[in-house]
Amino acid sequence: MIANLTFAGAIHVTLALLCTAAGFLQFLRPKRGAGHRARGYFYVYAMLVSDGTTLLIYRLSGHFNLFHVAAIVNFPCIVLAIVPLLRTPRPANWRTTHYYFIAWSYVSLMSAAAINIGVRLLPLTTRGQIGLTALVVSIVTMAIASILIGKFRPLPEAPTVSSKLAEQSGVPS
């Protein structure tokens, strides 16, 4: 199978696998510090390239398909996850915004991987079987992810001391 990949396919598979590992490490490791930032930027850049190369791959069905749509949908998730980090000053809810968008980007990656594995390994013969398999795998992946994302979401930001003082004095912050 690997020998039959196009150049774009090889880049896509390599980066998608590396993003799978980087995202899993991000999930397991503490969410602050240089390591988190480095793995995060790697994930973002690698996913952008992986999503881009997805749009160049047509060997599975021979035409534009749901994997292409998923790559297009994943792009704004990644961008919207990064925008709050780049703003100065950061918005009050930046951690929550970043968390949800990057988490759902990772869910998209995991769902696409599971669908790809299922479609290639199961004895599916019709487009209907492939579509039903993709739908079931997506629903199961999103259900599990929804539970995990809710369980591990960041705690709400505590107001800073200066904003508490401003509220007490009646001065708008």
C-alpha positions as semicolon CSV with decimal commas, in nm:
position;residue;x (nm);y (nm);z (nm)
1;M;0,000;0,000;0,000
2;I;0,273;0,249;0,093
3;A;0,459;0,177;-0,230
4;N;0,151;0,287;-0,428
5;L;0,134;0,635;-0,273
6;T;0,180;0,947;-0,478
7;F;0,422;1,211;-0,352
8;A;0,129;1,413;-0,211
9;G;-0,010;1,095;-0,056
10;A;0,321;1,015;0,112
11;I;0,346;1,366;0,256
12;H;-0,016;1,347;0,371
13;V;0,019;1,008;0,541
14;T;0,349;1,101;0,708
15;L;0,222;1,431;0,844
16;A;-0,115;1,286;0,949
17;L;0,061;1,011;1,146
18;L;0,297;1,264;1,308
19;C;-0,002;1,486;1,394
20;T;-0,176;1,187;1,550
21;A;0,126;1,133;1,777
22;A;0,175;1,504;1,851
23;G;-0,193;1,552;1,934
24;F;-0,194;1,250;2,163
25;L;0,115;1,385;2,345
26;Q;-0,058;1,722;2,380
27;F;-0,353;1,545;2,538
28;L;-0,131;1,360;2,789
29;R;0,117;1,633;2,880
30;P;0,069;1,954;3,081
31;K;-0,083;2,239;2,883
32;R;0,173;2,507;2,952
33;G;0,534;2,568;2,864
34;A;0,772;2,558;2,572
35;G;0,714;2,188;2,497
36;H;0,339;2,235;2,462
37;R;0,393;2,540;2,244
38;A;0,647;2,361;2,019
39;R;0,429;2,051;1,975
40;G;0,130;2,277;1,915
41;Y;0,296;2,477;1,640
42;F;0,421;2,156;1,482
43;Y;0,066;2,018;1,489
44;V;-0,080;2,335;1,339
45;Y;0,169;2,364;1,052
46;A;0,170;1,990;0,981
47;M;-0,211;1,974;0,980
48;L;-0,235;2,270;0,743
49;V;0,000;2,093;0,500
50;S;-0,174;1,759;0,554
51;D;-0,514;1,916;0,486
52;G;-0,369;2,082;0,176
53;T;-0,229;1,756;0,043
54;T;-0,566;1,589;0,107
55;L;-0,705;1,812;-0,165
56;L;-0,449;1,664;-0,408
57;I;-0,538;1,298;-0,343
58;Y;-0,809;1,133;-0,552
59;R;-0,704;0,768;-0,560
60;L;-0,966;0,637;-0,315
61;S;-1,274;0,735;-0,515
62;G;-1,137;0,911;-0,823
63;H;-1,318;1,236;-0,744
64;F;-1,383;1,499;-0,477
65;N;-1,523;1,320;-0,169
66;L;-1,600;1,362;0,202
67;F;-1,231;1,346;0,296
68;H;-1,179;1,661;0,091
69;V;-1,476;1,828;0,263
70;A;-1,337;1,725;0,604
71;A;-1,000;1,881;0,518
72;I;-1,169;2,204;0,416
73;V;-1,375;2,207;0,740
74;N;-1,066;2,128;0,950
75;F;-0,877;2,429;0,814
76;P;-1,095;2,692;0,990
77;C;-1,082;2,486;1,312
78;I;-0,704;2,513;1,313
79;V;-0,706;2,882;1,224
80;L;-0,969;2,964;1,488
81;A;-0,768;2,769;1,747
82;I;-0,458;2,979;1,679
83;V;-0,607;3,327;1,636
84;P;-0,673;3,384;2,011
85;L;-0,310;3,295;2,088
86;L;-0,178;3,550;1,842
87;R;-0,394;3,840;1,958
88;T;-0,258;4,102;2,196
89;P;-0,403;4,126;2,448
90;R;-0,549;3,779;2,448
91;P;-0,926;3,765;2,490
92;A;-1,061;3,656;2,828
93;N;-1,180;3,319;2,698
94;W;-0,876;3,239;2,481
95;R;-0,792;2,909;2,653
96;T;-1,143;2,772;2,612
97;T;-1,164;2,885;2,248
98;H;-0,822;2,738;2,170
99;Y;-0,904;2,413;2,348
100;Y;-1,234;2,346;2,174
101;F;-1,119;2,431;1,821
102;I;-0,791;2,237;1,845
103;A;-0,964;1,943;2,013
104;W;-1,224;1,918;1,736
105;S;-0,947;1,948;1,478
106;Y;-0,785;1,642;1,639
107;V;-1,120;1,462;1,641
108;S;-1,146;1,529;1,268
109;L;-0,803;1,374;1,220
110;M;-0,892;1,067;1,429
111;S;-1,225;1,024;1,251
112;A;-1,061;1,046;0,908
113;A;-0,798;0,792;1,015
114;A;-1,058;0,549;1,150
115;I;-1,273;0,583;0,838
116;N;-0,973;0,537;0,610
117;I;-0,863;0,223;0,796
118;G;-1,217;0,083;0,799
119;V;-1,280;0,151;0,432
120;R;-0,952;-0,009;0,330
121;L;-0,965;-0,315;0,559
122;L;-1,333;-0,410;0,565
123;P;-1,478;-0,605;0,271
124;L;-1,695;-0,317;0,148
125;T;-1,815;-0,348;-0,209
126;T;-2,067;-0,069;-0,267
127;R;-2,063;0,309;-0,223
128;G;-2,356;0,270;0,014
129;Q;-2,158;0,038;0,241
130;I;-1,865;0,277;0,239
131;G;-2,091;0,574;0,316
132;L;-2,268;0,391;0,599
133;T;-1,935;0,281;0,746
134;A;-1,805;0,638;0,730
135;L;-2,121;0,769;0,897
136;V;-2,112;0,514;1,180
137;V;-1,741;0,563;1,245
138;S;-1,785;0,943;1,245
139;I;-2,076;0,928;1,490
140;V;-1,893;0,693;1,726
141;T;-1,574;0,901;1,707
142;M;-1,761;1,225;1,775
143;A;-1,960;1,073;2,063
144;I;-1,645;0,949;2,237
145;A;-1,467;1,277;2,165
146;S;-1,754;1,486;2,297
147;I;-1,734;1,306;2,630
148;L;-1,354;1,337;2,652
149;I;-1,349;1,701;2,540
150;G;-1,609;1,790;2,802
151;K;-1,427;1,596;3,074
152;F;-1,086;1,752;3,011
153;R;-1,188;2,109;2,919
154;P;-0,983;2,384;3,084
155;L;-1,113;2,544;3,400
156;P;-1,263;2,890;3,356
157;E;-1,020;3,172;3,402
158;A;-1,026;3,332;3,746
159;P;-1,051;3,710;3,725
160;T;-0,724;3,889;3,785
161;V;-0,673;4,088;4,104
162;S;-0,677;4,419;3,913
163;S;-1,013;4,342;3,750
164;K;-1,158;4,250;4,090
165;L;-1,040;4,582;4,232
166;A;-1,183;4,771;3,935
167;E;-1,521;4,605;3,989
168;Q;-1,517;4,698;4,356
169;S;-1,433;5,061;4,285
170;G;-1,701;5,093;4,019
171;V;-1,447;5,183;3,749
172;P;-1,518;5,003;3,421
173;S;-1,238;4,770;3,321
